Each structure stands twice: as structure tokens, then as C-alpha cells.
């Protein structure tokens, strides 16, 4: 959710099933997988990866002046 209930920049949200956003890109059944999500800098308070009923908060791993990359394992 965005701070102060202001709309988030949906154009900046991005994730994909590519080697840049899922490592390994083609995981085997027991592999640990890192999933990344891109968002605009200072645009969100929290990002969650949700699978089934399990929610995992993603952590900031990379940032620059415009974007943040969040990831979880």
C-alpha cells in the first residue's frame, strides 16, 4: 500500500519469468528460487510475494534514483 493513501505508479511495477526476475529462470522442483519485483523509488511501503495462503514480505536489494528492486527467496 502507498503512503498516505496516494495511488502507486502502476507503470513502474514489473516482474517477469526471466533470468533477471526469477533465479534460476527455469527451476527444478526442489530449487530455492529468488523472485524480484520492480517498483518506483519511494512509491511503496511494502511488497509481498503471495503463494497460496503464504505471504512473504520482499526486501529491497537494489535501488537507483528512479527504481527499487525487491526480492524474496
N, C-alpha and C positions, 0 to 999 in steps of 0.2 A: 504494500500500500504506500502511496506517495505521502510525503509530509504535508501537513495542513490540508489534507483532502483535495489537493490540486491534481489535475489529470497528469498521468505519466506520459512520456514521449513514446508512444507505441511504435513509431518508426525506428526507434533505436533498439527495441527488443529484438533479439535474434538468437537462435540456436539451430544447429543442423546435425545431420547424421554423417558428418565428415570428420576427417582426422584432426581438424582444428577445434572441433567442439565435442567430440566423443573419442576418447583414447582408451583402448585401441578402437579404431573405426569399425572393425568387424570382430567383436569379442566372442570368445568361446563361452560356454555355459558357466564355468566357474571363475572366469577372469574378473578381477577388480576393474571397474570402469570409472573413468573420470568424465563427468559431464560438465560442459561450460555453457554459460548464458551471457550474452552481451546486453548491456543497458547503458543509457546515457549517464554521464557522471553526475552525481548528486541528485539523481532522479528517483531513486527508490530507497526505502529504509531496510527492506529485507527481500530476499529472493529465496524461494523454496523449490526443491525438486520433490515432486509428489509421484509416488508409485503405489498403486492400490490405496491402502489406508495409511501408508507410512509417509510422513513429511520430513524432509531433511533440509535444514537451512544451509544455503550455499554461502561460501566465504569469498571475499574479494581476493583475487590472486594477481590481477594485472590492472593497471589503470594508466591513462594519459590525460591530457587536458580535456578530452571530449567524452571518452568512453571508459567503462569499467567491465572487466571480465570476472564473472563469479563462477566458482566451480565447487563440485562436491564429488565424493567418491562413494 
